[in-house]
Amino acid sequence: MAGRSAPVVAGGSDARQGRLGWPITGKVVQSYGTRVNPLYGTKTNSLGIDISCASGVPVRAAEAGRVSFADRFMGYGRTVIVDHGERLHSIYSKLSDIKAAVGDKVQRGDIVGFSSDSLHFEVRKEGKAVDPLEWLAPR
């Protein structure tokens, strides 16, 4: 991981940090964390990143695991959650279509759904949202 150091995560280090596959090709248009609206001064917190893409593009599992959720989720739209073990989960939201079912085993790169005009992607470690860019492999 030349060029960036891996931050310490709850529960110690995880060899997968900085090595997850990108779920889709595209530009990150919304970053993780708190933002202040310049006009109103209100704060919003994004628990993940948004990646712009064309509609209908395959969304791929960032790492091997088991699908623990595949349905509509309030505020997220069509969503797939993959449990990668050791309390690491990836979340794929704003999907136009879901291609995975609860209980499915997936390998890194397997299609879990198809994009709308963007993908909302989150990573959770020990139940806590973490910056996905610290978990995805450099590209």
Secondary structure in CASP SS format (residue, H / E / C, confidence):
PFRMAT SS
TARGET T0000
AUTHOR 0000-0000-0000
METHOD secondary structure of the structure
MODEL  1
M C 1.00
A C 1.00
G C 1.00
R C 1.00
S C 1.00
A C 1.00
P C 1.00
V C 1.00
V C 1.00
A C 1.00
G C 1.00
G C 1.00
S C 1.00
D C 1.00
A C 1.00
R C 1.00
Q C 1.00
G C 1.00
R C 1.00
L E 1.00
G C 1.00
W C 1.00
P C 1.00
I C 1.00
T C 1.00
G C 1.00
K C 1.00
V E 1.00
V E 1.00
Q E 1.00
S C 1.00
Y C 1.00
G E 1.00
T E 1.00
R E 1.00
V E 1.00
N C 1.00
P C 1.00
L C 1.00
Y C 1.00
G C 1.00
T C 1.00
K E 1.00
T E 1.00
N E 1.00
S E 1.00
L C 1.00
G C 1.00
I E 1.00
D E 1.00
I E 1.00
S E 1.00
C C 1.00
A C 1.00
S C 1.00
G C 1.00
V C 1.00
P E 1.00
V E 1.00
R E 1.00
A C 1.00
A C 1.00
E C 1.00
A C 1.00
G E 1.00
R E 1.00
V E 1.00
S E 1.00
F E 1.00
A E 1.00
D E 1.00
R E 1.00
F E 1.00
M C 1.00
G C 1.00
Y C 1.00
G E 1.00
R E 1.00
T E 1.00
V E 1.00
I E 1.00
V E 1.00
D E 1.00
H C 1.00
G C 1.00
E C 1.00
R C 1.00
L E 1.00
H E 1.00
S E 1.00
I E 1.00
Y E 1.00
S E 1.00
K E 1.00
L E 1.00
S E 1.00
D E 1.00
I E 1.00
K C 1.00
A C 1.00
A C 1.00
V C 1.00
G C 1.00
D C 1.00
K E 1.00
V E 1.00
Q C 1.00
R C 1.00
G C 1.00
D C 1.00
I E 1.00
V E 1.00
G E 1.00
F E 1.00
S E 1.00
S E 1.00
D E 1.00
S E 1.00
L E 1.00
H E 1.00
F E 1.00
E E 1.00
V E 1.00
R E 1.00
K E 1.00
E C 1.00
G C 1.00
K E 1.00
A E 1.00
V E 1.00
D C 1.00
P H 1.00
L H 1.00
E H 1.00
W C 1.00
L E 1.00
A C 1.00
P C 1.00
R C 1.00
END
